Every structure is written in C-alpha cells, then in structure tokens.
Amino acid sequence: MSLVSKNNVATNKYELEILISAEEFENAIAAVYKKRAKEFQVPGFRKGKAPRKTIEKLYGEQIFFEEAVNEAAPAALQAAYEESGLEIVVRPEVEVTAVSKENGVSIKATCIVKPAVTVKNYKGIAASKAVAPVTDEAVNAELDRMRSRNARMITVEDRPAQKDDIAVIDFEGFVDGEAFEGGKGEGYSLTLGSGQFIPGFEDQIVGHNIGEEFDVNVSFPEDYHAENLKGKPAVFKVKLHGITARELPELNDEFAKDVNFETVDELKADIVKKLTEANEKAANTAFENALIDAVIANMEGEIPEEMYEARIDEMVNDFEYRLQSQGLSMDMYLQYTGMTRDSFRLTFKDQATKQVQIALALEQIVAMENIVPSDEEIEAEAQRLSEQYQGVPVEQIKSVLGDQIKNDLAQKQAVELIKSTAVEPAAE
C-alpha cells in the first residue's frame, strides 16, 4: 500500500490518492479465488477444482476484481489514513479510480478533517445562577400527583361522563357516508381529555350517560398521517357502555403512611427537600448552559456541514435502536407521526449543531489549558462505568473506552474551569 498524495482541496477537506500495489492486489485475488472456487462448475473439472486461470479465461479476467478490491481496501485505507496524519472526523467518501493486474488499484478518498477553531474570552463570563424558591403551589401540585398515582378506580352509574373519566365505548367512523379502514372499535377504554383521539372527539362524549347512542362530528387534521382522510369531516356513531373515574385518597396521616411517612408534615418536608434539590439542579444546568452558549458565541472557525450531518445520523440511529427495543420500526413511527425521514432528521438539526460546536470549543479549551485527567480520576470513572454496565470488568472498560473516558473527563474539567471563573453580571 502506498499513500501517493495528500491534497488540501478545500477548507477542512483533503483528497488522498492511495495505491494498492499489483502484488497486494494479486494476493487479494488469490484469497477470493480460494474462497469462491467451490462455486464454479467448469466442464472437464470436478466442481470446485477448476484452476483460477481457467475460471478467469471462461468468465473474464475481472471475475474476482470487485471482491478482491473489497478484500484489500479496508487495511489499505486505514494505513493511508494513519500515514496522512489527518484527524478525520467523518467517514471518508471512497472512489476506486482504476483497477488492473499490472498496476494494482488506485483509490481516491475524500476526507473531512477536524476544523481549526479559536475560543476567546472563556474565562470571566458574566452569568448568574438563580435558584427558584419552592412555593406552596409546587408542593400542593406534587401532593396531588402522589394522590393521583394512588387513586382507585370506581364505577360511575349516577351521572354523565366528565373530563378525566374513562369511557368504555363502541364507535364506527364514516367519511362521505362510507365506513373507513381503522375507524371502528368495540369496548374501547378512552380517557376523556387525554387527546388520544381526533380533536373534538372526546369533548363530545362528555355529558352523555351510560347506554346512550349518539353521533360525534369531527374533522381530521390537515396533517393527519392517512392521505385519504386529511382534512375530511367525519361522523362517528358512538355508544357509551360504561364510565369509571379515579377517586383520590384524602390527604391525611393515613395517606402519608401509605407512602412511607408517619405524618403529612413529614411528607411535605420531604417534598420541599426534593423540590429544593431539583430547583438547584435546574439552576445549575441553566447557569452552565448560559456559559456554554457564551463560549460558543466566542468561538471562531469554519465547521464543515458534514460534521453536523454525521452527528444527526448518530442521533437518528440511536433513536431507531431505542424504537426497536420497544418493538417498533422507524417506518411505523414515521407513519404514526406523519413525518418523512427528511423532516424527522430536521428535528435533530439544532441539537446536533450545538453538540458539535460544544465539543469543538471544549476540546480547544482543553488543549489551551493543557487539561489532563489524572490516572486516579480515570480509574474512578472506569469503576463507575463498570458498576453502571452491571459488572463489566474495569480493565475491559478502560481497554474499550479509555480514550473516550479521558476526553470526557477533560471536557468536564474544562466546563468546571469556565464555571469557576464566571462572574456576576454588572448591576444596571
């Protein structure tokens, strides 16, 4: 393998010319022939026993070329990338430009490299951290949530359906007088006010009594996922079979005991403590975000669009993986949400852009401040990850994630430096 040339063709973009020698290409062809020989039936030879030259004469000299290139290219490309000394940040675009037994394989790799950025005035940034007080309203809201979680369901027979009730209904929908696919259900439990059905549907159940049959008139949203129903008016024939409601427990010491406290006062004190901690955490996050935004604003450099797109790809792939773990496919999710793949990708653009900018800014600060995590810090973080990953050995963690751990710790220390040097804004 030979790195023939390295050309800077644009800002943050290089083209590498790489040669797989004739000898290396020949070795790759021989390896492919050895793997595939058994597939060929050639007259005069038992299956799989035909010599390579015979196969090449019969099927053409290039019969093994494509697979041989695929066999030899990965190691050749990796060696060329290392020899180039470039810090490549996006998977290169690779093009095979020439192939022959006599001259080997010529490859062009277009590489996007980490941009050079400068960060100024990252110390002494003016920002304040304001912790919101815990209000009685917030405490009462948390108490209501706890009561709701401990509510019991009761059957309602002596009144019409109300918002937040669970109505058991049969329904069938019609558009232009015709029933449509997916518009029918029997014994369906619907929480009124949940927004689960088309806007206006649930509101029209409120006020009806058990046993009533009635029409619900709605229109499908213009952005509805089914093309044949977008914006169409519809009539649903509905029958209300039953109503259940959530009955909240009284707020007293008995309830406090049910949630592991002796008295309501103890329960309230615990809520105040946890809300205070949550408010402090939120204030710290907002403070840190304000500082990071200021750092980004003070960063200069031309960041390649490919870095943003690569980060979006990673986020989309991660989202798709989590969907699969829940038994859903990306196609199903897009159908439910009425989005295309392109519009879905756009939802990650701002977040991806900021993440790339933050990483570049912090890496530059780490370099300027010569921040190097200690061996003890790296060991402690590896130990924490080992516990998080349910006992994966620490040495294995360090072997696989060693550089990432070091970089993450360095960036966290850069953030702490920015925070520790921040100042209060000047009084107006």
C-alpha positions as CSV (number, residue, x, y, z in Angstrom):
1,M,0.0,0.0,0.0
2,S,1.2,3.5,-0.8
3,L,-0.2,6.9,0.1
4,V,0.6,8.6,-3.3
5,S,-0.6,12.1,-2.4
6,K,-2.4,14.3,0.1
7,N,-4.1,17.3,-1.4
8,N,-6.0,20.1,0.5
9,V,-8.8,20.7,-1.9
10,A,-11.0,23.0,0.3
11,T,-11.3,24.2,3.9
12,N,-11.2,21.1,6.1
13,K,-11.3,18.8,3.1
14,Y,-8.5,16.6,1.7
15,E,-8.2,14.2,-1.1
16,L,-5.9,11.2,-0.6
17,E,-4.6,9.2,-3.6
18,I,-4.0,5.6,-2.5
19,L,-2.4,2.7,-4.4
20,I,-2.8,-1.0,-3.6
21,S,0.2,-2.4,-5.4
22,A,-0.1,-5.1,-8.1
23,E,1.4,-7.6,-5.7
24,E,-1.1,-6.8,-2.9
25,F,-3.9,-6.9,-5.4
26,E,-2.7,-10.3,-6.7
27,N,-2.7,-11.7,-3.1
28,A,-6.3,-10.4,-2.6
29,I,-7.4,-12.0,-5.9
30,A,-5.8,-15.3,-4.8
31,A,-7.6,-15.1,-1.5
32,V,-11.0,-14.5,-3.1
33,Y,-10.5,-17.4,-5.6
34,K,-9.7,-19.7,-2.7
35,K,-12.9,-18.8,-1.0
36,R,-15.1,-19.0,-4.1
37,A,-13.6,-21.8,-6.2
38,K,-16.1,-24.3,-4.9
39,E,-18.9,-22.3,-6.5
40,F,-17.7,-22.8,-10.1
41,Q,-18.7,-25.7,-12.3
42,V,-16.3,-25.9,-15.3
43,P,-16.5,-28.6,-18.0
44,G,-13.7,-31.1,-17.6
45,F,-13.2,-30.4,-13.9
46,R,-15.0,-31.6,-10.8
47,K,-17.0,-28.8,-9.1
48,G,-14.7,-26.5,-7.2
49,K,-11.5,-27.9,-8.7
50,A,-11.1,-25.7,-11.7
51,P,-7.8,-23.7,-11.8
52,R,-8.1,-19.9,-11.4
53,K,-6.7,-19.2,-14.8
54,T,-9.3,-21.5,-16.4
55,I,-12.1,-19.7,-14.5
56,E,-10.7,-16.3,-15.5
57,K,-10.5,-17.4,-19.1
58,L,-14.0,-18.7,-19.1
59,Y,-15.7,-15.8,-17.2
60,G,-13.3,-13.0,-17.9
61,E,-10.2,-11.7,-16.2
62,Q,-12.1,-9.4,-13.9
63,I,-14.3,-12.1,-12.4
64,F,-12.7,-11.7,-8.9
65,F,-11.7,-8.0,-9.2
66,E,-14.6,-6.4,-7.2
67,E,-14.4,-8.8,-4.3
68,A,-10.6,-8.6,-4.3
69,V,-10.8,-4.8,-4.0
70,N,-13.2,-5.2,-1.1
71,E,-10.8,-7.6,0.4
72,A,-7.7,-5.4,0.2
73,A,-9.2,-1.9,0.6
74,P,-10.1,-1.7,4.3
75,A,-6.5,-2.3,5.5
76,A,-5.1,-0.1,2.7
77,L,-7.4,2.8,3.6
78,Q,-6.8,2.5,7.3
79,A,-3.0,2.5,6.8
80,A,-3.3,5.5,4.4
81,Y,-5.4,7.5,6.9
82,E,-2.8,6.9,9.6
83,E,0.1,7.8,7.3
84,S,-1.6,11.0,6.3
85,G,-1.6,12.3,9.8
86,L,-5.0,13.8,9.3
87,E,-7.6,14.0,12.1
88,I,-10.6,12.6,10.1
89,V,-14.0,13.3,11.7
90,V,-16.4,11.9,9.2
91,R,-16.3,8.6,7.3
92,P,-14.4,9.4,4.1
93,E,-16.0,9.1,0.6
94,V,-14.1,6.4,-1.2
95,E,-13.9,6.0,-5.0
96,V,-12.0,3.3,-6.9
97,T,-10.5,5.1,-9.9
98,A,-8.5,2.4,-11.6
99,V,-8.1,-1.4,-11.4
100,S,-5.7,-3.7,-13.2
101,K,-3.5,-6.7,-12.5
102,E,-0.5,-4.8,-13.9
103,N,-0.8,-1.6,-11.9
104,G,-2.9,-2.6,-8.9
105,V,-5.8,-0.5,-7.5
106,S,-6.0,3.3,-7.4
107,I,-8.3,4.8,-4.9
108,K,-9.4,8.4,-4.1
109,A,-10.6,9.1,-0.6
110,T,-12.2,12.4,0.2
111,C,-11.7,13.2,3.9
112,I,-13.3,15.8,6.2
113,V,-10.9,16.8,9.0
114,K,-11.4,18.4,12.3
115,P,-11.6,22.2,11.8
116,A,-9.2,24.6,13.5
117,V,-11.2,26.8,15.9
118,T,-10.3,29.5,18.3
119,V,-12.1,30.3,21.5
120,K,-11.7,33.6,23.2
121,N,-12.8,35.1,26.5
122,Y,-14.0,31.8,28.0
123,K,-12.9,33.0,31.5
124,G,-14.7,35.7,33.4
125,I,-18.0,35.2,31.6
126,A,-20.9,37.2,33.2
127,A,-23.7,34.9,34.3
128,S,-25.8,34.4,37.4
129,K,-27.3,31.3,38.9
130,A,-30.8,31.9,40.4
131,V,-32.4,29.1,42.3
132,A,-36.2,29.3,42.2
133,P,-37.9,29.1,45.6
134,V,-40.1,26.2,46.5
135,T,-43.7,27.5,46.5
136,D,-46.8,26.2,48.3
137,E,-48.3,25.7,44.8
138,A,-45.5,23.4,43.8
139,V,-45.7,21.4,47.0
140,N,-49.5,21.0,46.5
141,A,-49.1,20.0,42.9
142,E,-46.7,17.3,43.9
143,L,-49.1,16.1,46.6
144,D,-51.9,16.0,44.0
145,R,-49.6,13.9,41.7
146,M,-48.9,11.5,44.5
147,R,-52.6,11.2,45.3
148,S,-53.4,10.6,41.7
149,R,-50.8,7.8,41.5
150,N,-52.5,6.2,44.5
151,A,-56.1,6.7,43.2
152,R,-58.5,3.9,43.0
153,M,-60.9,3.3,40.1
154,I,-64.6,3.4,40.8
155,T,-67.6,2.6,38.6
156,V,-69.8,5.6,37.9
157,E,-73.5,5.0,37.2
158,D,-75.3,8.0,38.6
159,R,-74.0,10.9,36.4
160,P,-73.0,11.7,32.9
161,A,-69.4,11.4,31.6
162,Q,-67.0,14.1,32.7
163,K,-63.5,15.1,31.7
164,D,-60.8,12.8,33.1
165,D,-63.3,9.9,33.2
166,I,-62.5,6.6,31.4
167,A,-65.4,6.0,29.0
168,V,-65.9,2.5,27.5
169,I,-67.3,3.0,24.0
170,D,-68.1,1.3,20.7
171,F,-67.5,3.5,17.7
172,E,-67.5,3.5,14.0
173,G,-66.4,6.3,11.7
174,F,-67.8,7.4,8.4
175,V,-66.5,9.8,5.7
176,D,-68.8,10.8,2.9
177,G,-71.3,8.2,4.3
178,E,-68.7,5.4,3.9
179,A,-67.0,3.5,6.8
180,F,-63.2,3.8,6.6
181,E,-60.5,1.4,7.5
182,G,-59.3,1.6,11.1
183,G,-62.3,3.7,12.1
184,K,-64.1,1.1,14.2
185,G,-63.7,-0.1,17.8
186,E,-65.6,-2.1,20.4
187,G,-65.3,-1.9,24.1
188,Y,-62.6,0.7,23.8
189,S,-61.5,2.5,27.0
190,L,-60.9,6.2,26.3
191,T,-59.7,8.7,28.9
192,L,-61.6,11.9,28.2
193,G,-59.3,14.8,27.8
194,S,-56.3,12.7,27.0
195,G,-56.1,13.9,23.4
196,Q,-55.8,10.4,22.2
197,F,-58.5,10.7,19.6
198,I,-59.1,13.4,16.9
199,P,-59.5,16.9,18.4
200,G,-63.2,17.4,19.5
201,F,-64.0,13.7,19.7
202,E,-63.5,13.3,23.5
203,D,-65.3,16.6,24.3
204,Q,-68.4,15.3,22.6
205,I,-68.6,12.3,24.8
206,V,-68.7,14.5,27.9
207,G,-72.2,14.9,29.2
208,H,-73.6,11.6,27.9
209,N,-75.0,8.9,30.1
210,I,-74.4,5.2,30.0
211,G,-76.4,3.4,27.4
212,E,-76.7,6.5,25.1
213,E,-76.1,6.2,21.4
214,F,-75.0,9.4,19.7
215,D,-73.1,11.0,16.8
216,V,-69.7,12.7,17.2
217,N,-68.9,15.2,14.4
218,V,-65.2,16.0,13.8
219,S,-62.7,16.8,11.1
220,F,-59.4,15.0,10.6
221,P,-56.4,17.4,10.9
222,E,-54.8,18.6,7.7
223,D,-51.6,16.9,8.7
224,Y,-53.2,13.6,9.5
225,H,-51.0,10.6,8.6
226,A,-53.6,8.9,6.3
227,E,-53.7,10.8,3.0
228,N,-57.3,9.8,2.2
229,L,-58.5,11.3,5.5
230,K,-56.6,14.6,5.7
231,G,-58.9,17.5,6.5
232,K,-62.0,15.4,5.8
233,P,-65.2,15.8,8.0
234,A,-66.2,12.6,9.7
235,V,-69.2,11.3,11.7
236,F,-68.6,8.6,14.4
237,K,-71.5,6.5,15.6
238,V,-70.8,6.1,19.3
239,K,-72.4,4.0,22.1
240,L,-71.4,4.7,25.7
241,H,-71.2,1.4,27.7
242,G,-69.6,2.4,30.9
243,I,-67.8,5.1,32.9
244,T,-65.1,4.7,35.5
245,A,-63.4,7.5,37.5
246,R,-60.3,8.0,39.6
247,E,-61.1,8.5,43.3
248,L,-58.2,10.3,45.0
249,P,-57.3,9.4,48.6
250,E,-57.8,12.1,51.3
251,L,-54.6,14.0,52.3
252,N,-54.2,12.8,55.9
253,D,-51.7,10.9,58.0
254,E,-53.2,7.6,56.8
255,F,-52.3,8.6,53.3
256,A,-48.8,9.7,54.5
257,K,-48.3,6.2,56.0
258,D,-49.3,4.6,52.7
259,V,-46.4,6.4,51.0
260,N,-43.9,5.6,53.8
261,F,-44.1,8.6,56.0
262,E,-45.6,9.0,59.5
263,T,-47.4,12.3,59.0
264,V,-48.5,14.7,56.3
265,D,-46.0,17.2,57.8
266,E,-43.1,14.7,57.3
267,L,-44.3,14.0,53.7
268,K,-44.4,17.8,52.9
269,A,-41.0,18.3,54.4
270,D,-39.6,15.5,52.1
271,I,-41.3,17.1,49.1
272,V,-39.8,20.5,49.9
273,K,-36.4,18.9,50.2
274,K,-36.6,17.1,46.9
275,L,-38.1,20.2,45.1
276,T,-35.3,22.3,46.5
277,E,-32.7,19.9,45.2
278,A,-34.5,19.8,41.8
279,N,-34.5,23.6,41.6
280,E,-30.8,23.8,42.5
281,K,-30.1,21.2,39.8
282,A,-32.2,23.1,37.2
283,A,-30.5,26.4,38.2
284,N,-27.1,24.9,37.8
285,T,-28.0,23.4,34.4
286,A,-29.3,26.8,33.2
287,F,-26.2,28.5,34.5
288,E,-23.9,26.0,32.7
289,N,-25.9,26.3,29.5
290,A,-25.7,30.1,29.6
291,L,-21.9,29.9,30.0
292,I,-21.6,27.3,27.2
293,D,-23.7,29.5,24.9
294,A,-21.3,32.4,25.6
295,V,-18.3,30.2,24.8
296,I,-19.8,29.1,21.5
297,A,-20.6,32.7,20.6
298,N,-16.9,33.5,21.2
299,M,-15.7,30.6,19.0
300,E,-14.4,31.3,15.5
301,G,-13.8,28.7,12.8
302,E,-15.4,27.1,9.7
303,I,-17.1,24.0,10.8
304,P,-17.9,21.5,7.9
305,E,-21.5,20.7,7.4
306,E,-20.6,17.1,7.2
307,M,-19.9,17.1,10.9
308,Y,-23.4,18.2,11.7
309,E,-24.9,15.6,9.3
310,A,-22.8,12.9,10.8
311,R,-24.0,13.8,14.3
312,I,-27.6,13.8,13.1
313,D,-27.0,10.3,11.6
314,E,-25.8,9.1,15.0
315,M,-28.8,10.6,16.8
316,V,-31.3,9.1,14.3
317,N,-29.6,5.7,14.6
318,D,-29.7,5.8,18.4
319,F,-33.4,6.8,18.2
320,E,-34.1,3.9,15.8
321,Y,-32.3,1.5,18.1
322,R,-34.4,2.5,21.0
323,L,-37.6,2.1,18.9
324,Q,-36.6,-1.4,18.0
325,S,-36.1,-2.2,21.7
326,Q,-39.7,-1.3,22.2
327,G,-40.9,-3.4,19.3
328,L,-41.4,-0.5,16.8
329,S,-39.8,0.2,13.4
330,M,-38.8,3.6,12.1
331,D,-41.3,3.2,9.3
332,M,-44.1,2.6,11.8
333,Y,-43.1,5.6,13.9
334,L,-43.0,7.9,10.8
335,Q,-46.4,6.7,9.8
336,Y,-47.8,7.5,13.3
337,T,-46.3,10.9,13.4
338,G,-47.0,11.8,9.8
339,M,-43.3,12.7,9.2
340,T,-40.9,11.8,6.4
341,R,-37.3,10.7,7.1
342,D,-36.1,14.1,5.9
343,S,-38.5,16.0,8.2
344,F,-37.6,13.7,11.1
345,R,-33.9,14.4,10.6
346,L,-34.6,18.1,10.8
347,T,-35.9,17.7,14.3
348,F,-32.3,16.9,15.4
349,K,-30.6,19.6,13.5
350,D,-30.4,22.3,16.2
351,Q,-29.4,19.8,18.9
352,A,-26.7,18.2,16.7
353,T,-25.3,21.6,15.7
354,K,-24.9,22.7,19.3
355,Q,-23.4,19.4,20.4
356,V,-20.7,19.6,17.6
357,Q,-20.0,23.2,18.5
358,I,-19.7,22.5,22.2
359,A,-17.4,19.5,21.6
360,L,-15.0,21.6,19.4
361,A,-15.0,24.5,21.8
362,L,-14.3,22.4,24.9
363,E,-11.6,20.4,23.0
364,Q,-9.9,23.6,22.2
365,I,-10.0,24.9,25.8
366,V,-8.7,21.5,27.0
367,A,-5.7,21.9,24.6
368,M,-5.1,25.6,25.6
369,E,-5.3,24.9,29.3
370,N,-3.3,21.6,29.0
371,I,-6.0,19.7,30.9
372,V,-5.1,16.1,31.5
373,P,-7.2,13.9,33.9
374,S,-5.2,12.0,36.5
375,D,-4.8,8.3,36.5
376,E,-6.9,8.2,39.7
377,E,-9.7,10.1,38.0
378,I,-9.7,7.8,35.0
379,E,-9.7,4.8,37.3
380,A,-12.7,6.1,39.3
381,E,-14.7,6.9,36.2
382,A,-13.9,3.4,34.8
383,Q,-15.1,1.9,38.1
384,R,-18.3,3.9,37.9
385,L,-19.0,2.7,34.4
386,S,-18.2,-0.8,35.4
387,E,-21.0,-0.6,38.0
388,Q,-23.3,1.1,35.5
389,Y,-22.7,-1.7,33.0
390,Q,-23.5,-4.3,35.6
391,G,-20.1,-5.6,36.4
392,V,-18.2,-5.4,33.2
393,P,-14.5,-5.6,34.4
394,V,-12.8,-2.3,34.9
395,E,-9.8,-3.3,32.8
396,Q,-12.2,-4.1,29.9
397,I,-13.9,-0.7,30.3
398,K,-10.5,1.0,30.1
399,S,-9.4,-1.0,27.1
400,V,-12.5,-0.2,25.1
401,L,-13.4,3.2,26.4
402,G,-10.1,4.5,27.7
403,D,-9.7,7.4,25.2
404,Q,-13.3,8.4,25.5
405,I,-13.2,8.4,29.3
406,K,-10.1,10.6,29.2
407,N,-11.7,13.0,26.7
408,D,-15.0,13.2,28.6
409,L,-13.2,13.9,31.9
410,A,-11.1,16.6,30.3
411,Q,-14.1,18.3,28.8
412,K,-15.9,18.2,32.2
413,Q,-12.9,19.8,33.8
414,A,-13.0,22.5,31.1
415,V,-16.6,23.2,31.9
416,E,-15.7,23.4,35.6
417,L,-13.0,25.9,34.8
418,I,-15.4,28.1,32.8
419,K,-17.9,27.9,35.8
420,S,-15.3,28.7,38.4
421,T,-14.2,31.8,36.6
422,A,-17.6,33.2,35.9
423,V,-18.6,36.5,37.4
424,E,-21.9,38.1,38.4
425,P,-23.4,40.4,35.7
426,A,-22.8,44.1,36.4
427,A,-25.7,45.8,38.1
428,E,-27.8,48.0,35.8
